[in-house]
């Protein structure tokens, strides 16, 4: 007999004659335990997947900021960083300025600051041919000649006339030939009847340059000026007549015609083309251009060759054409040094 506090034995069958399912029943069916564990694992994995795709951000936000395993809140990061822009290559590249912004990378991977450095000007262009304003007809090749030009040259060093639009009382005494350019400029004077141009041509090296021809280009013809003529010589003269080229500006096609010179009775042969010049063998071209019927603007062109190169140099009055006007029928004045006054010549 068992006492009052003794445990009752577990019945082995129920009232319907069936054995109740208990711990011994599960142990007798191990496959049931396995199926239950598998179902629990599937449910756990599903919960993790749902958390990672839909509820991850909410769960992370709910975590304590002091937790070492908690990542930085995505909302804060998105509020401080600007949205990224795609580059020309479809990739993101950090801007070189270091401001933390994402920017489009130029094509080819170059930085935007390199564009101006690569756009350097091209070298080249035509080089000038001399002090007379001439230029080479082959751009960038240079000219093997140097020239220097004087247009206020007087015949025999003293014979010349200028046309001036002033009364004689307002004209200064005639200068010496060396000061003629400044004197003429101060009075607004124009060459009267004749312009003598002296051009010194010299090579840049020992290699010979052949001067082939000299051309005259008249670029303007007008009625002669109605100004008074002032003579610079007042009767002076000399025994030297240099060789020169004579040009008739009134001709339909003016030509530079070689003329002989004279030195105290000894003839000086005229300069005839072609001939050679170099740095040690220069040549002086003296052109005597005259008119009796126009106010003419003109310049010269000098053709040259050197080896397989050729070109043309323009000879002018420092970039402007020379100007010569007829003195025919105009009052002419000569300076009286004793009286220091201009007197009209009969």
FIBAFI-982515 format. One record per atom (N, C-alpha, C, O): residue in three letters; x, y, z. Coordinates in steps of 0.1 Angstrom, whole numbers, plus 5000, padded with zeros to 4 digits. Example, Ala and Ser with C-alpha at 12.3 -4.5 7.8 and 13.67 -1.06 7.14 Angstrom:
BEGIN
ala513249435078/ala512349555078/ala513249675078/ala514249675085/ser512849785071/ser513749895071/ser512950005079/ser513450115080/
% end
This chain:
BEGIN
unk500949885000/unk500050005000/unk500950125000/unk501850135008/unk500650214992/unk501350334992/unk500750435001/unk499550435004/unk501550525006/unk501050635015/unk500250735007/unk500150724995/unk499750825015/unk498950925009/unk499651025000/unk499151064990/unk500951045003/unk501751134994/unk502451064983/unk503251134976/unk502250944981/unk502950874971/unk502450904957/unk501250934956/unk503350904947/unk502950934933/unk502250814927/unk502550694930/unk501250854919/unk500450754912/unk501150714899/unk501750794892/unk501150584896/unk501750544883/unk500950594871/unk499750624872/unk501750624860/unk501150674848/unk500350564841/unk500950464839/unk499050584838/unk498350474832/unk498950454818/unk499450544811/unk498950334814/unk499450294801/unk498450294790/unk498850304778/unk497150294793/unk496150304783/unk495050404788/unk494950414800/unk494350474779/unk493350564782/unk492050484783/unk491950364782/unk490950564785/unk489650494787/unk489250434774/unk488350344775/unk489750474763/unk489250414750/unk490150294746/unk490050244736/unk491050264755/unk491950154752/unk493150194744/unk493850104738/unk493450324743/unk494650374735/unk495650414744/unk495350474755/unk496950404740/unk498050444748/unk498250594746/unk498250644735/unk498350674757/unk498550824756/unk499850854750/unk500850784753/unk499950964743/unk501251004737/unk501951084747/unk501451184752/unk503151044750/unk503951114760/unk505351114756/unk505651094744/unk506251124765/unk507751134762/unk508151004756/unk509051004747/unk507650894761/unk508050764756/unk507550744742/unk508250684734/unk506450804738/unk505950804724/unk506850874715/unk507050824704/unk507350994718/unk508251064710/unk509550994708/unk510150994697/unk509950934719/unk511250864718/unk511050744709/unk512050694703/unk509950684709/unk509750564700/unk509550604686/unk509650514677/unk509350734683/unk509250784669/unk510250894666/unk509851014666/unk511550864664/unk512550974663/unk512451054650/unk512851174650/unk511751004640/unk511551084627/unk510751204630/unk510851304622/unk509851194640/unk509051314643/unk509851424648/unk509551544645/unk510851394656/unk511651504662/unk512451574651/unk512651694651/unk512951494642/unk513751554631/unk512851644622/unk513351754619/unk511651604619/unk510851694611/unk510451824618/unk510451924612/unk510351814631/unk510051934639/unk511252024639/unk511052154638/unk512451974640/unk513652064640/unk513852124627/unk514152244626/unk513552054616/unk513652104603/unk512652224600/unk513052324595/unk511452204605/unk510452304603/unk510852434611/unk510652544606/unk511452414623/unk511852534630/unk512952604624/unk513052734624/unk513952534617/unk515052594610/unk514552674598/unk515052784596/unk513552624591/unk513052694579/unk512352824584/unk512552934578/unk511652814595/unk510952944600/unk512053044604/unk511853164602/unk513052994610/unk514153094615/unk514853164603/unk515053284603/unk515153084592/unk515753144580/unk514853244574/unk515253344569/unk513553214573/unk512653304567/unk512553434575/unk512553544569/unk512553424588/unk512553544596/unk513853634594/unk513753754593/unk514953564593/unk516253644590/unk516153714577/unk516553824576/unk515653644566/unk515653704553/unk514753824552/unk515053924546/unk513553804559/unk512553914560/unk513254034567/unk513054144563/unk513954004578/unk514554114585/unk515654184577/unk515754304577/unk516454114569/unk517454174561/unk516954254550/unk517654354546/unk515754224545/unk515254294533/unk514354404536/unk514254504529/unk513554394547/unk512454484549/unk512654554563/unk512254674564/unk513054484572/unk513154544586/unk514454574591/unk514554594603/unk515554564582/unk516854574587/unk517154714592/unk517754744603/unk516754814584/unk516954954588/unk516254994600/unk516755064609/unk514954944602/unk514254974614/unk514854914626/unk514954974637/unk515354794625/unk515954724636/unk517254794640/unk517554804652/unk518054834629/unk519354894632/unk519155034639/unk519855074648/unk518055104635/unk517755234641/unk517355214655/unk517555304663/unk516755104658/unk516255084672/unk517355044682/unk517255054694/unk518555004676/unk519654964685/unk520255084691/unk520055194686/unk520955064702/unk521655174709/unk522855224701/unk523655134696/unk523055354700/unk524255404692/unk525555374699/unk526555374692/unk525555334712/unk526755304718/unk527255164716/unk528255124720/unk526355084709/unk526754944706/unk527854944696/unk527755004686/unk528954874699/unk530054864689/unk529754794677/unk530354814666/unk528754704677/unk528354634665/unk527354704656/unk526954654646/unk526854824661/unk525854894653/unk526454984642/unk527355054645/unk526054964630/unk526555054619/unk526055194620/unk525055214627/unk526655284613/unk526255424613/unk524855434606/unk524655364596/unk523955514612/unk522555524606/unk522655574592/unk523355664589/unk521955504583/unk521955534568/unk521355674566/unk521655744556/unk520355704574/unk519655834572/unk520655954574/unk520556054566/unk521555944584/unk522556054586/unk523456064574/unk523856174570/unk523955944569/unk524855954558/unk524256004546/unk524956084538/unk523055974543/unk522356024531/unk522056174532/unk521956244521/unk521956234544/unk521656374545/unk522856464543/unk522756584541/unk524156404545/unk525356494544/unk526056474531/unk526656574527/unk525956364524/unk526656344512/unk525656374500/unk524556324500/unk526056454490/unk525256474479/unk525056354470/unk525956264471/unk524056344462/unk523856224454/unk524956224443/unk525356324438/unk525356094441/unk526456074431/unk525956094417/unk524856054414/unk526756154408/unk526456174394/unk527256074386/unk528456054389/unk526756024375/unk527455934367/unk528556004359/unk528256114355/unk529655944356/unk530656004348/unk530455974334/unk529555904330/unk531356034325/unk531256004311/unk531455864308/unk530955814297/unk532155794316/unk532355644314/unk531355564322/unk531455444322/unk530355624329/unk529455544336/unk529955504350/unk529355414356/unk531055564354/unk531655524367/unk531755654376/unk531755764370/unk531755634389/unk531955754398/unk533355774401/unk534155684403/unk533755904401/unk535155934404/unk535156054413/unk534456154411/unk536056054423/unk536156154433/unk536756284427/unk537756274419/unk536056394429/unk536556524423/unk537956554429/unk538256524440/unk538856604420/unk540256634424/unk540356754433/unk541356784439/unk539256834434/unk539356954442/unk539356914457/unk539657004465/unk539056794461/unk539056754475/unk537956804483/unk538056814495/unk536856844477/unk535656894484/unk534756784489/unk533756814495/unk535056664485/unk534156554490/unk533056524480/unk532256434483/unk532856604470/unk531756584461/unk532156484450/unk533256474446/unk531156414445/unk531356334433/unk531056414421/unk530056484420/unk531856394410/unk531656474398/unk531956384386/unk532556274388/unk531456434375/unk531756354362/unk533156364358/unk533756474358/unk533756254355/unk535156254350/unk535156284335/unk534356224328/unk535956374330/unk536056404316/unk536456284308/unk537056194313/unk536056294295/unk536356174287/unk537856154286/unk538656254284/unk538356034286/unk539756004286/unk540456004299/unk541655984300/unk539656034310/unk540256034323/unk541056154326/unk541756154337/unk541056264318/unk541856384321/unk541056464331/unk539856464332/unk541756544339/unk541156634349/unk540756754341/unk541356794331/unk539656824347/unk539156944340/unk540157054339/unk540157134330/unk541057054349/unk542057164349/unk543157144338/unk543957244336/unk543257034332/unk544257014322/unk543857064308/unk544657064299/unk542557104306/unk542157134293/unk542857264288/unk543257264276/unk542957364296/unk543657484292/unk545057464289/unk545657534280/unk545757384296/unk547157364295/unk547457294281/unk548457314275/unk546557204277/unk546757134264/unk546457224252/unk546857184241/unk545757334254/unk545357414243/unk546357524241/unk545957644242/unk547557494238/unk548657584236/unk548557634222/unk548257564213/unk548957764219/unk548857824206/unk549857754197/unk550957714201/unk549557744184/unk550457684174/unk551457784170/unk551257904169/unk552657724168/unk553757814163/unk553657824148/unk553057734141/unk554157934142/unk554257944128/unk553958094124/unk554058184133/unk553658114112/unk553358254107/unk554458304098/unk555558244097/unk554258404092/unk555158464082/unk556058554089/unk555658634098/unk557358554085/unk558358644091/unk558558764081/unk558558744069/unk558858884086/unk559058994078/unk560358994070/unk561258914074/unk560459074060/unk561559064051/unk562559174053/unk563659164048/unk562259284059/unk563159394060/unk562559514066/unk561359514069/unk563359624068/unk562859744074/unk561959824066/unk561259914070/unk561959794053/unk561059864044/unk559659814044/unk558859864036/unk559259724052/unk557959674053/unk557659554044/unk556559514043/unk558659494038/unk558559384029/unk558359254037/unk558659254049/unk557859154031/unk557659024037/unk557958904028/unk557858924015/unk558258794033/unk558458674025/unk557258614020/unk556258614027/unk557258564008/unk555958504003/unk555858354006/unk554958284002/unk556858304015/unk556758164020/unk556658174035/unk557658194042/unk555358164040/unk555258194055/unk556058104063/unk556257984061/unk556658154074/unk557458084083/unk558858044079/unk559657994087/unk559258074066/unk560558034061/unk561658144063/unk562858114063/unk561258264066/unk562158374068/unk562758424055/unk562558364045/unk563358544056/unk563858604044/unk565358614045/unk565858664056/unk566158574035/unk567658584036/unk568258714034/unk569458734033/unk567458824034/unk567858954031/unk567459054042/unk566459034049/unk568359154044/unk567959264052/unk568059394044/unk568859404035/unk567059484046/unk567059614038/unk566959734048/unk566259724058/unk567559844044/unk567359964051/unk567060074040/unk567760074030/unk566060164043/unk565560254032/unk565560394037/unk565160424049/unk566060484029/unk565860634031/unk565160684019/unk565460664008/unk564160774022/unk563360834011/unk563560984010/unk563161044000/unk564261044019/unk564561184019/unk565961204014/unk566861254022/unk566261154002/unk567561173996/unk567561283986/unk566661283978/unk568561373987/unk568561483978/unk569561463966/unk570661403969/unk569261503955/unk570161493944/unk571461573946/unk571361693949/unk572561513945/unk573961573948/unk573961623962/unk574861713965/unk573161573971/unk573261613985/unk572561743988/unk572561784000/unk571961813978/unk571361943982/unk570161973973/unk569362053977/unk569961913962/unk568961943952/unk567661863955/unk567561743952/unk566661933960/unk565361873963/unk564261973965/unk564562093969/unk563061943963/unk561962033965/unk560761963972/unk560561843971/unk560162043981/unk558961993988/unk557762083986/unk557962203984/unk556662023986/unk555362093985/unk554862113999/unk554662014006/unk554562234003/unk554062264017/unk552862354016/unk552862454009/unk551862324024/unk550562394024/unk550662504035/unk549862504044/unk551662594034/unk551862704043/unk552362824036/unk553062814025/unk552162944041/unk552863064035/unk554263054039/unk554662994049/unk555163124031/unk556563124033/unk557063164047/unk558063124052/unk556263254053/unk556663314066/unk556463204077/unk557063224088/unk555763094074/unk555562994084/unk556462864081/unk556162754087/unk557362884072/unk558262764069/unk559662794074/unk560262904072/unk560162694081/unk561562714087/unk562562704076/unk562362664065/unk563762754079/unk564862744069/unk565162604065/unk564862514073/unk565662584054/unk565862444049/unk566962374058/unk567862434062/unk566662244060/unk567662164068/unk568762114060/unk568762134048/unk569662044066/unk570661964059/unk569961834055/unk568961794061/unk570561754046/unk569861634041/unk569661534053/unk568561474053/unk570561524062/unk570361434073/unk569161454082/unk568561364088/unk568661584082/unk567561624090/unk566261644082/unk565261694087/unk566361604070/unk565161634061/unk563961564065/unk562861614064/unk564061434069/unk562861364073/unk562061424084/unk560861444083/unk562761474095/unk562061534106/unk561561674102/unk560461704106/unk562261744093/unk561761874089/unk560561864080/unk559561934082/unk560561764071/unk559361744063/unk558161704071/unk557061744068/unk558361614080/unk557261574088/unk556661684096/unk555461694098/unk557461774102/unk556961884110/unk556161984101/unk555262054107/unk556461994088/unk555762084080/unk554662014071/unk553962084064/unk554461884073/unk553461814065/unk553861814050/unk552961824042/unk555161814047/unk555561834033/unk555461704025/unk555461594031/unk555361714012/unk555261604002/unk556361633992/unk556661743988/unk557061523988/unk558061533978/unk557561603965/unk556461563960/unk558261703961/unk557861783949/unk558561743936/unk559761763935/unk557861683927/unk558361643914/unk559261523914/unk559161443904/unk560061493924/unk560961383924/unk561061323938/unk561061403948/unk561161193939/unk561461123952/unk562661033949/unk562560943940/unk563661043956/unk564860953955/unk564860863967/unk564960903978/unk564760733964/unk564760633975/unk566060553974/unk566460503964/unk566760543985/unk567960473986/unk567760353995/unk567460364007/unk567960233989/unk567760113997/unk569060023997/unk569559993986/unk569559994009/unk570759914010/unk570259764013/unk569559744022/unk570659674004/unk570259534004/unk571459454008/unk572559464002/unk571259364018/unk572359284023/unk571859154027/unk570759134032/unk572759044024/unk572358914028/unk572558884043/unk573358964049/unk571958784048/unk572058754062/unk573258654065/unk573558644077/unk573758604055/unk574858504057/unk575858514045/unk575658594036/unk576858424044/unk577758424033/unk577158374021/unk577658394010/unk576058294022/unk575358244010/unk574858354002/unk574258444006/unk575058343989/unk574658443979/unk573158443977/unk572558333976/unk572558563977/unk571158583973/unk571158663960/unk571758763959/unk570358613951/unk570358673937/unk569158763937/unk568058723939/unk569358893934/unk568258993932/unk567858983917/unk568759003908/unk566658943915/unk566158913901/unk565559033894/unk565859053882/unk564759113901/unk564059223894/unk563559323904/unk563359293916/unk563259443899/unk562759553908/unk561459603901/unk561559653889/unk560359603908/unk559059643902/unk558559773909/unk558859793920/unk557759853901/unk557159973906/unk555659943907/unk555059913897/unk555059973918/unk553559953920/unk552960093923/unk553260143934/unk552260153914/unk551560273917/unk550160243922/unk549360173915/unk549860283934/unk548560243941/unk547560363942/unk546460343947/unk547960483937/unk547060593937/unk547560713928/unk548760743928/unk546660763920/unk546960883912/unk545860983914/unk544660953912/unk546261103918/unk545361213920/unk545861333913/unk546961343908/unk544961443913/unk545461563907/unk546561623915/unk546561613927/unk547561693909/unk548661743916/unk548261843927/unk547261913926/unk548961843938/unk548661933949/unk548862083945/unk549762113937/unk547962173950/unk548062313947/unk548862393957/unk548562503960/unk549862323963/unk550662393973/unk551862463967/unk552162433956/unk552562543975/unk553762603971/unk554962513971/unk554962413980/unk555962533963/unk557162453962/unk558262523969/unk558562643967/unk559062453977/unk560162513984/unk561462433981/unk561562313983/unk562462503975/unk563662433970/unk564662433982/unk564862523989/unk565362313982/unk566362293993/unk567762333989/unk568662353997/unk568062343976/unk569462363971/unk569862503970/unk570962533974/unk569062593965/unk569362733963/unk570662743954/unk571562823957/unk570762663944/unk571862673934/unk573062593937/unk574062603930/unk572962503947/unk574162423950/unk574262303939/unk573262283932/unk575362243938/unk575562133929/unk576762053932/unk577562093941/unk576961943925/unk578161863928/unk578561793915/unk577861793905/unk579661733916/unk580261663904/unk579961513904/unk580261443894/unk579261463915/unk578961313915/unk577561293912/unk576561343918/unk577261203902/unk575961163898/unk575961013900/unk576460933891/unk575360963910/unk575460813913/unk574560743903/unk573560793897/unk574960613900/unk574060523892/unk572760503899/unk572760493912/unk571660483892/unk570360483898/unk569360413889/unk569760373877/unk568160393893/unk567060353885/unk566160463883/unk565760533893/unk565760493871/unk564960603868/unk563460553866/unk563260463858/unk562560613873/unk561160573872/unk560260693868/unk560360803874/unk559460673857/unk558560773853/unk557160733859/unk556460643853/unk556760803869/unk555460773876/unk554260803867/unk553160753870/unk554460893857/unk553260923848/unk553060823837/unk551960833831/unk553860723836/unk553660623826/unk552560523830/unk552260513842/unk551960473820/unk550860373823/unk551360253831/unk550660203840/unk552560213827/unk553160103835/unk554660143838/unk555560113831/unk554760213850/unk556060263853/unk557060143855/unk556760043860/unk558360173850/unk559360073851/unk560560133858/unk560860253857/unk561360053864/unk562660093870/unk563760073860/unk564159953858/unk564160173853/unk565160163842/unk566560203848/unk566760313853/unk567560113846/unk568860143851/unk569460253843/unk569360263831/unk570160343851/unk570860463844/unk572260463849/unk572560423861/unk573160513841/unk574560523844/unk574760643854/unk574060733854/unk575860633861/unk576260743870/unk577460813864/unk578060773854/unk577960913871/unk579160993867/unk579861043879/unk579261103888/unk581161033879/unk581961083890/unk583161163884/unk584161103880/unk582861293884/unk583961383879/unk584361343864/unk585561343861/unk583361313856/unk583661273842/unk583861133840/unk583861083829/unk584061053850/unk584160903849/unk582860843850/unk582160853860/unk582460763840/unk581160703840/unk581060593850/unk582060523853/unk579960573856/unk579660463866/unk578560373860/unk577460423858/unk578960253857/unk577960163850/unk576660143858/unk576760143870/unk575560143851/unk574260123858/unk574159983864/unk574859883859/unk573359963874/unk573059843880/unk572059763872/unk570959813869/unk572459643868/unk571559563859/unk571259433866/unk572159363871/unk570059383865/unk569659253871/unk569959143861/unk569959163849/unk570159023867/unk570358983881/unk571759013886/unk572659013878/unk571859023899/unk573159023906/unk573058973920/unk571958963925/unk574258943926/unk574258883939/unk574658973950/unk575359073948/unk574058943962/unk574459013974/unk574658903985/unk574158793984/unk575458943996/unk575658854007/unk575858944019/unk575759064018/unk576258884031/unk576558974042/unk577759054041/unk577959154048/unk578659014032/unk579959084030/unk579959164017/unk580859234014/unk578859144009/unk578759213996/unk577459273994/unk576659223986/unk577159384001/unk575859454000/unk575759533987/unk576659543980/unk574559573984/unk574259663972/unk573359773976/unk572359753984/unk573559893970/unk572760003972/unk571960033959/unk572460043949/unk570560033961/unk569660063950/unk569160203952/unk568560233962/unk569460283942/unk569060423942/unk567960443931/unk568160423919/unk566760473936/unk565560483927/unk565160633926/unk564860693936/unk565160683914/unk564760823912/unk563460823905/unk563360813893/unk562360853913/unk561060853907/unk560560993906/unk560761073914/unk559961023894/unk559561163891/unk558161163885/unk557661063879/unk557461283886/unk556161303880/unk556061443876/unk556561533883/unk555261473866/unk554961603862/unk553461623860/unk552961733856/unk552661523864/unk551261533861/unk550361463872/unk549161463869/unk550861423883/unk549961353893/unk550461373907/unk551661413909/unk549661343916/unk549961323930/unk549861173932/unk548761113934/unk551061103932/unk551060963931/unk551560893944/unk552460953951/unk550960783947/unk551360693958/unk551860563952/unk551260503943/unk553060523957/unk553660413950/unk554660343960/unk555060393970/unk555060223956/unk556060143964/unk556860053954/unk556460043942/unk557859993959/unk558659903951/unk558559753956/unk558259733967/unk558859663947/unk558859523950/unk560159463945/unk560459483933/unk560959393953/unk562259333949/unk562159183949/unk561859123960/unk562359123938/unk562258973937/unk563658923940/unk564658973935/unk563758813947/unk565058743950/unk564858593949/unk563758533950/unk566058523948/unk566058383948/unk567358343956/unk568358413956/unk567258223963/unk568358173971/unk568258023971/unk567457963978/unk569057953963/unk568957813962/unk567657773955/unk567257823944/unk566857693962/unk565557653957/unk564457743963/unk563257713962/unk564757853970/unk563857943976/unk563658063967/unk564658103960/unk562558133968/unk562358263961/unk561358343969/unk560558293977/unk561358473966/unk560358553974/unk560358703968/unk561158733959/unk559558783974/unk559458923971/unk559459013983/unk558758983993/unk560259113983/unk560259213994/unk559659343990/unk559959393979/unk558759393998/unk558159523995/unk559059634001/unk559459624013/unk559359733994/unk560159853998/unk559159973998/unk558660013988/unk558960024010/unk558060144011/unk558460234022/unk559660214027/unk557660334026/unk558060434035/unk557560394049/unk556560444054/unk558260294055/unk557860244069/unk556460194069/unk555760224079/unk556060114059/unk554760054059/unk553660134051/unk552660074048/unk553960254047/unk553060334039/unk553760354025/unk554960354024/unk552960384015/unk553560404002/unk554260544002/unk554060634009/unk555260553993/unk555860673990/unk554860773983/unk553960723977/unk555160903984/unk554260993978/unk554961103971/unk555861173977/unk554661133958/unk555361233950/unk554261303942/unk553361243936/unk554361443942/unk553361523935/unk554161623926/unk555161673929/unk553461653915/unk554061743905/unk554161883910/unk553361923918/unk555161953906/unk555362093910/unk555162183898/unk555362313899/unk554662133887/unk554562213875/unk553462323877/unk552362293882/unk553762443875/unk552862553876/unk552762603890/unk551962693893/unk553462553900/unk553262593913/unk554362703917/unk555462693911/unk553962793926/unk554962893930/unk556162823937/unk556062733945/unk557362873933/unk558562813939/unk559362913947/unk559563033943/unk559762873959/unk560562963968/unk561862903971/unk562062783972/unk562863003972/unk564262963976/unk564563043988/unk564163153990/unk565462993996/unk565763054009/unk567063144007/unk568063104002/unk566863274012/unk567963364011/unk568663374025/unk568163424035/unk569863304026/unk570463294039/unk570963434044/unk570963454056/unk571363524035/unk571763654040/unk570563724047/unk570763794057/unk569463714041/unk568263784047/unk567463694056/unk566663734064/unk567763564056/unk567063464064/unk565563474061/unk564763484071/unk565263464049/unk563863474045/unk563663394032/unk564663374024/unk562463344030/unk562163274017/unk561663374007/unk560863464010/unk562263363995/unk561963453984/unk561463373972/unk561963263969/unk560463423965/unk559863353954/unk560863363942/unk561363473939/unk561163253936/unk562063253924/unk561263293912/unk560163253910/unk561963373903/unk561263413890/unk561363293881/unk560863313869/
% end
